Structure formats: structure tokens, C-alpha cells
């Protein structure tokens, strides 16, 4: 869903009952994206932001 607005992406995740996993810190704003209305949001704050490091953390979170 590249190029989709944050609001539209959040709405799709709610409609499809999906947890949003992202490195976009805009989604950490609980006033704009309240956790009570969604299945969940996981915002990664990793450095450096590369595929290898992201896959490492995903592997630790999702068995």
C-alpha cells in the first residue's frame, strides 16, 4: 500500500482487523491513531533502519 495516506492505511487495518507494523513514528501519536479502535500498532524505533535489522526484530517478536 505504498503511497497510501496514514489515515487511509489506519482505516484499512481497522477494517481488515490487522495489526499495523511500521517505522513511521507518526503512528505513535495515540490522539491521531487511538489504540482502542484498532487491533494494534507496533512502531519500530530501530537504528539503522535497514532490512536486516528489521527482520532480526520481527523474528524476535513473531515466532
Secondary structure as GFF3:
##gff-version 3
##sequence-region A 1 63
A	DSSP	alpha_helix	6	15	.	.	.	ID=ss1
A	DSSP	beta_strand	20	22	.	.	.	ID=ss2
A	DSSP	three_ten_helix	25	28	.	.	.	ID=ss3
A	DSSP	three_ten_helix	35	37	.	.	.	ID=ss4
A	DSSP	beta_strand	41	43	.	.	.	ID=ss5
A	DSSP	alpha_helix	51	61	.	.	.	ID=ss6
###
